[in-house]
Each structure stands twice: as C-alpha cells, then as structure tokens.
Amino acid sequence: MKKYLFLIFLSFACFTNCSTSLSLLMNTAGKSQGYHAPIIYGGTRMNVGVTEEQGISLYTLDFPFSFAFDTVLLPVTIPWAIFGK
C-alpha cells in the first residue's frame, strides 16, 4: 500500500507542476510564442535558475522530482535536442 501511495505522490508531483513538464511544454506549445527552454535536464536547470534568483521556494522542493523525471526522459530528450527543430 505504501508503494502505491508513493507512486501516486510521485506521479502527482511530476505531472501537475513539475518543472520538467513545464520545460517540455514550453518547447512544444510555447515555440509559436517564442518561448524556449533547455530540453536536456530542462526541469532541473529551471529549478536551479529559479532557486538562484529567488532563494529557497517550491522549486527547490521540486528539484529531486525534476532530476529523477529528467533522467528517466533522457532517451527521449537527447534525440529531440539533436534532431528536433
């Protein structure tokens, strides 16, 4: 039961307001408006940038989840960064 609760929490954290999902959305839907975010480890980079500017915030708490999700998505984001335009 604890395993399922952890998976639900992890899914909720990564898909609701995770910096990784925000950076991927900015690279797909936001391209037409001129937005651009780094693709490889984009969520982790976003968290570090916001933490440097604002200090400790919710983005700091999101850092380990973004790092894990960015690592899982490396097989997708590396080819996207190399071949995708």
C-alpha positions as a Markdown table, in Angstrom:
| # | Residue | x | y | z |
|---|---|---|---|---|
| 1 | Met | 0.0 | 0.0 | 0.0 |
| 2 | Lys | 2.8 | 2.4 | 0.8 |
| 3 | Lys | 4.4 | 1.7 | -2.5 |
| 4 | Tyr | 1.2 | 2.7 | -4.4 |
| 5 | Leu | 0.9 | 5.9 | -2.3 |
| 6 | Phe | 4.4 | 6.8 | -3.1 |
| 7 | Leu | 3.8 | 6.2 | -6.8 |
| 8 | Ile | 0.7 | 8.3 | -6.7 |
| 9 | Phe | 2.5 | 11.1 | -5.0 |
| 10 | Leu | 5.4 | 10.9 | -7.4 |
| 11 | Ser | 3.1 | 11.0 | -10.4 |
| 12 | Phe | 1.2 | 13.9 | -9.0 |
| 13 | Ala | 4.4 | 15.8 | -8.3 |
| 14 | Cys | 5.8 | 15.2 | -11.7 |
| 15 | Phe | 2.8 | 15.8 | -13.9 |
| 16 | Thr | 1.0 | 18.7 | -12.1 |
| 17 | Asn | 3.6 | 21.4 | -11.7 |
| 18 | Cys | 6.9 | 19.7 | -12.2 |
| 19 | Ser | 9.5 | 21.9 | -13.9 |
| 20 | Thr | 10.3 | 19.1 | -16.3 |
| 21 | Ser | 6.7 | 19.0 | -17.7 |
| 22 | Leu | 6.8 | 22.8 | -17.9 |
| 23 | Ser | 10.0 | 22.9 | -19.9 |
| 24 | Leu | 8.7 | 20.3 | -22.3 |
| 25 | Leu | 5.5 | 22.2 | -22.8 |
| 26 | Met | 7.4 | 25.4 | -23.4 |
| 27 | Asn | 9.4 | 23.6 | -26.1 |
| 28 | Thr | 6.3 | 22.3 | -27.9 |
| 29 | Ala | 3.3 | 24.6 | -27.3 |
| 30 | Gly | 5.3 | 27.7 | -26.5 |
| 31 | Lys | 7.5 | 27.7 | -29.6 |
| 32 | Ser | 4.9 | 29.6 | -31.6 |
| 33 | Gln | 5.0 | 32.4 | -29.0 |
| 34 | Gly | 8.8 | 32.4 | -29.0 |
| 35 | Tyr | 9.4 | 30.6 | -25.7 |
| 36 | His | 12.4 | 28.4 | -25.4 |
| 37 | Ala | 13.7 | 26.2 | -22.6 |
| 38 | Pro | 16.6 | 23.8 | -22.5 |
| 39 | Ile | 15.5 | 20.3 | -23.4 |
| 40 | Ile | 18.1 | 18.0 | -21.7 |
| 41 | Tyr | 17.6 | 18.3 | -18.0 |
| 42 | Gly | 15.3 | 21.3 | -18.6 |
| 43 | Gly | 13.3 | 20.9 | -15.4 |
| 44 | Thr | 16.5 | 20.6 | -13.3 |
| 45 | Arg | 18.0 | 23.7 | -15.0 |
| 46 | Met | 14.8 | 25.6 | -14.5 |
| 47 | Asn | 14.8 | 24.7 | -10.7 |
| 48 | Val | 18.4 | 25.8 | -10.3 |
| 49 | Gly | 17.8 | 29.1 | -12.1 |
| 50 | Val | 14.7 | 30.0 | -10.1 |
| 51 | Thr | 16.4 | 29.0 | -6.8 |
| 52 | Glu | 19.4 | 31.2 | -7.7 |
| 53 | Glu | 17.1 | 34.1 | -8.3 |
| 54 | Gln | 14.5 | 33.7 | -5.6 |
| 55 | Gly | 16.2 | 31.6 | -3.0 |
| 56 | Ile | 14.5 | 28.6 | -1.4 |
| 57 | Ser | 11.0 | 28.2 | -2.8 |
| 58 | Leu | 8.7 | 25.5 | -4.1 |
| 59 | Tyr | 11.0 | 25.0 | -7.0 |
| 60 | Thr | 13.7 | 23.9 | -4.5 |
| 61 | Leu | 11.3 | 21.2 | -3.3 |
| 62 | Asp | 10.6 | 20.1 | -6.8 |
| 63 | Phe | 14.3 | 19.7 | -7.6 |
| 64 | Pro | 14.7 | 15.9 | -6.8 |
| 65 | Phe | 11.5 | 15.0 | -8.6 |
| 66 | Ser | 12.6 | 17.0 | -11.7 |
| 67 | Phe | 16.0 | 15.5 | -11.6 |
| 68 | Ala | 14.5 | 12.0 | -11.5 |
| 69 | Phe | 12.0 | 12.7 | -14.2 |
| 70 | Asp | 14.6 | 14.4 | -16.4 |
| 71 | Thr | 16.9 | 11.3 | -16.0 |
| 72 | Val | 14.0 | 9.0 | -17.0 |
| 73 | Leu | 13.3 | 11.1 | -20.1 |
| 74 | Leu | 16.9 | 11.2 | -21.3 |
| 75 | Pro | 16.3 | 8.6 | -24.1 |
| 76 | Val | 13.6 | 11.0 | -25.4 |
| 77 | Thr | 15.1 | 14.4 | -24.8 |
| 78 | Ile | 18.6 | 13.7 | -26.2 |
| 79 | Pro | 17.4 | 12.8 | -29.7 |
| 80 | Trp | 14.9 | 15.6 | -29.5 |
| 81 | Ala | 17.7 | 18.1 | -28.7 |
| 82 | Ile | 19.9 | 16.7 | -31.5 |
| 83 | Phe | 17.4 | 16.1 | -34.3 |
| 84 | Gly | 14.3 | 18.1 | -33.4 |
| 85 | Lys | 13.9 | 21.6 | -34.7 |
